[in-house]
Amino acid sequence: MDKAKFIYKKNDYNAYDAQRIVFEACKYKSEIMVEGGGKRANAKSIIGLVSMKFVGGEEYIVAAEGQDGKAAASGVAKFIAELN
């Protein structure tokens, strides 16, 4: 399993952000999970990501397993960290 850490930088989080993350995660074949704040969600599930409620300044982990796991973990982590 490949993992990548990121710090969530936005002050707010909404369903539109979750949708954008799902679109990014769906570019990869691997299973991708986001963990942090005592929660864990499938990065390809809008319902799961909405429930994550990312908090600005907190550290999270993206874990990916599959043929493109390394690229998936780092790509999704970078995408979420750079949301604006």
C-alpha positions as CSV (number, residue, x, y, z in Angstrom):
1,M,0.0,0.0,0.0
2,D,1.3,3.4,-1.0
3,K,0.7,6.4,1.2
4,A,1.1,10.2,1.0
5,K,0.5,12.9,3.6
6,F,-0.9,16.3,3.1
7,I,-2.0,19.4,5.1
8,Y,-5.5,20.6,4.2
9,K,-5.0,24.4,3.6
10,K,-8.6,25.7,3.0
11,N,-10.6,27.2,5.8
12,D,-13.8,25.7,4.6
13,Y,-14.9,22.5,3.0
14,N,-18.1,21.7,1.0
15,A,-19.7,19.2,-1.3
16,Y,-18.2,20.9,-4.4
17,D,-14.7,20.2,-3.0
18,A,-15.7,16.6,-2.4
19,Q,-16.9,16.3,-6.0
20,R,-13.7,17.6,-7.3
21,I,-11.7,15.1,-5.3
22,V,-13.8,12.3,-6.6
23,F,-13.2,13.3,-10.2
24,E,-9.5,13.4,-9.5
25,A,-9.4,10.1,-7.7
26,C,-11.4,8.4,-10.5
27,K,-8.5,9.1,-12.9
28,Y,-6.6,6.3,-11.2
29,K,-7.3,2.5,-11.2
30,S,-6.2,1.9,-7.6
31,E,-8.4,1.8,-4.5
32,I,-7.9,5.1,-2.7
33,M,-8.7,6.0,0.9
34,V,-8.3,9.3,2.7
35,E,-7.7,9.1,6.5
36,G,-7.6,11.8,9.2
37,G,-9.4,13.4,12.1
38,G,-10.5,9.9,13.2
39,K,-12.3,9.2,9.9
40,R,-11.6,7.2,6.8
41,A,-13.3,7.5,3.4
42,N,-13.1,6.1,0.0
43,A,-11.7,8.9,-2.3
44,K,-14.1,7.8,-5.1
45,S,-17.2,8.2,-2.9
46,I,-18.7,11.7,-2.7
47,I,-20.8,10.6,0.4
48,G,-17.7,9.4,2.2
49,L,-15.7,12.5,1.3
50,V,-18.5,14.9,2.4
51,S,-18.5,13.1,5.8
52,M,-14.7,13.7,6.2
53,K,-15.2,17.4,6.9
54,F,-11.6,18.4,6.3
55,V,-10.3,21.0,8.7
56,G,-7.7,23.7,7.6
57,G,-4.2,23.1,9.0
58,E,-4.8,19.4,9.8
59,E,-2.7,16.5,8.4
60,Y,-4.3,13.7,6.4
61,I,-3.1,10.6,4.7
62,V,-4.1,9.2,1.3
63,A,-3.5,5.5,1.0
64,A,-3.8,3.7,-2.4
65,E,-3.5,0.1,-3.4
66,G,-3.3,-1.1,-6.9
67,Q,-1.3,-1.0,-10.1
68,D,-0.9,2.8,-10.0
69,G,-0.9,3.1,-6.2
70,K,2.1,5.4,-5.8
71,A,0.9,7.8,-8.5
72,A,-2.6,7.7,-7.0
73,A,-1.6,8.4,-3.5
74,S,0.7,11.3,-4.3
75,G,-1.6,12.7,-7.0
76,V,-4.7,12.8,-4.9
77,A,-2.8,14.1,-1.8
78,K,-1.3,16.9,-3.9
79,F,-4.7,17.7,-5.5
80,I,-6.4,18.0,-2.1
81,A,-3.6,20.0,-0.6
82,E,-3.8,22.5,-3.4
83,L,-7.6,22.9,-3.5
84,N,-8.6,26.6,-3.5
